[in-house]
Amino acid sequence: MSFDERPAPSQRDLANAIRFLTVDTIEAAGTGHPGTAMGMADIAEVLWNRFLKHNPADPSWIDRDRFVQSNGHGAMLIYSLLHLSGYDLSLEELKAHRKPGSRTPGHPEYGITPGVETTTGPLGQGFANAVGMALAERKLAAEFNRDDFPVIDHHTYVFVGDGCLMEGVAQEAASLAGALGLGRLIAFYDDNGISIDGDVRAWFADDTPARFRALGWHVVADVDGHDAGAVEAAIEEARGVHDKPSLICCRTIIGFGAPTKQGKEEVHGAPLGAAEAAATREALGWPYPPHEVPSPIRTGWDARKRGADRQAAWGALFARYRATHPDLAAELQRRMAGEAPVAFASAVAAYADALLAEPPVRQPLRKASSKVLARFTALLPELIGGSADLSQSTLAWTAASKSILPRDFAGNFIHYGVREFGMSAVMNGMAAHGGLIPFGSTYLVFSDYARNAVRLAALMKLKAIFLYTHDSIGVGEDGPTHQPAEQLLALRAIPGLSLWRPGSELEALLAWEDAVGREGPSVIVAARQDGSAITHSREHRQAIRRGGYVLSEPARRPDLVLAGTGSELGLVAEAAALLAAEGIPVRVVSIPNATIFAGQPTAYRDAVLTPGIPTLFVEAASSIYWYQFLRGPGAVVGIDAFGESAPGPLLYQHFGLTAEAVAAKARTLLAASA
């Protein structure tokens, strides 16, 4: 008897549609991970057909539930769910899985597939992103909801596997979620006991339910992940807990239904093979040929009307909200659209005018950044700060900051604790959720802990801002463990990442302006030590925005160009003055954002770094990066070592980063170029 002759499909029938779209697609592609989708299909069917609030016709609906598949190698699970429930993801696009230009790439990618909320694949980060999404929901609900108007009222659901929970970033994020009591976060643990290397019990013997209870989570343990009724009851229980996030531990069989491969590592990351695929069809009673889903099954999955009705009901609620609270409604819509406040640009211009009107001051560059940050925090209510336990050292905490606490989400600053990786991945989740612009701070040397999350922010083009201070040997006595050398080079190597190293308060102002306005993530690197009192002209405002510019020009054609960044900008200016006293005309160039500068037209770059004029770059970091800009004789003064433990000024002398040493290097360069 065919499915078309049956009165109605069962939940297992609906789940099997996921399994066979997965099996058939991966067989056709010749590559992929079928095991996860086959094992979690029953859980996904219950969640998506009984609980998930979404509208396939509008994947950007503000109050939709967020669904994250953290174990992103099993991407065919989410692709099948999106296709079956009615998103703009056709069967032909499923068949193109893992092919060039496909909307169904090897792992789910944000911005490519409608309905995919975040890029997953590096394990544990999707889980941490989900924590950020749940945090964003709570923050926005606290800010915008009013009596009888719960306009922000959704859950965040996340699927995780053993691999996700082995990763340290998941522990960091889970600990934070438990401390904050994120009650609208529900995670499903796919406890199948298998990873690439086989049975995980030999290397993953954690009592996971106990661990999460200790972190402050509500735990529903020992759920049969193939029993739809048990899964539904577990979700109902979790949704009833409002003061804690919930973990539902589901015992499943990886590759469920494959007669000789289920429960084994060989079904994790390879096609079943034609014989096993045929045997799986027989075992699960699926008589249809590859990629065919019978119409009753499709009808059972179709969420378009249900989703449209739920969004329409929310739309009616929001219309009443807008009539009663017009200012709040307009502000919420502005922030979810990612638009700047009307007065923001004029406020930035007024700030710049004030800086230009005042005598320049010598101050720590982290302080210059902090001044800007305080002003921006007041101007941009969507700017949500944070620090990995260094808020006083990075000066990320300002007079405008207020802590977000477990039962008080009205604040604008998150204390992440010593969790650099978790902080960064949570920020990505907040940015992906929308309505907030997160920034988080730590020391530059500890960006290594967070780098993979920074990389994913760039891959997804998320508006997240990473503030790093203590950026060089200027850290001093703390020694080489705390003195970054190669970190600037490593961060600049990330495609799509905008890195600013300002050398003055005006450069810091325009760096922050760019960071909150651009599409994509930014790094702002602010030195602990004093910068110099840099004199700017009005023309510098636009020039700084181009990433590199002429700070000062001699009266006649320069014999030498000295270029610097950050705390070395003043040093370069001092060296230029020494050389000028000897009759050597020097152009001083500031390059606060080399990536933006590199993208400028050739004519502009040549006007700043003129080919043929000997050029010396100075930065207290790895020298390798700057050689790309040399188009003639030149050299780089940098730090190609790990540093030493001594007072910062002594280290600058020791490593040849003084005005005198730079001037001496310049004389040698000029002599060699003569």
Secondary structure, 3 states (H helix, E strand, C coil): CCHHHCCCCCHHHHHHHHHHHHHHHHHHHCCCCHHHHHHHHHHHHHHHHHHCCCCCCCCCCCCCCEEEECCHHHCHHHHHHHHHHCCCCCHHHHHCCCCCCCCCCCCCCCCCCCCCCCCCCCCCHHHHHHHHHHHHHHHHHHHHCECCECCCCCCEEEEEEHHHHHCHHHHHHHHHHHHHCCCCEEEEEEECCEECCEEHHHCCCCCHHHHHHHCCCEEEEEEECCCHHHHHHHHHHHHCCCCCCEEEEEECCCCCCCCCCCCCHHHCCCCCCHHHHHHHHHHHCCCCCCCCCCHHHHHHHCCHHHHHHHHHHHHHHHHHHHHHCHHHHHHHHHHHCCCCCCCHHHHHHHHHHHHHHCCCCCCEHHHHHHHHHHHHHHHCCCEEEEECCCHHHHCCCCCCCCECECCECCCCEEECCCCHHHHHHHHHHHHHHCCCEEEEEEEHHHHHHHHHHHHHHHHHCCCCEEEEECCCHHHHHHCCCCCCCCHHHHHHCCCCCEEECCCCHHHHHHHHHHHHHCCCCEEEEECCCECCCCCCCCCHHHHHCCCCEEEECCCCCCCEEEEECCCHHHHHHHHHHHHHHCCCCEEEEECCCHHHHHCCCHHHHHHHCCCCCCEEEECCCCCHHHHHHCCCCEEEECCCCCCCCCCHHHHHHHCCCCHHHHHHHHHHHHHHHC
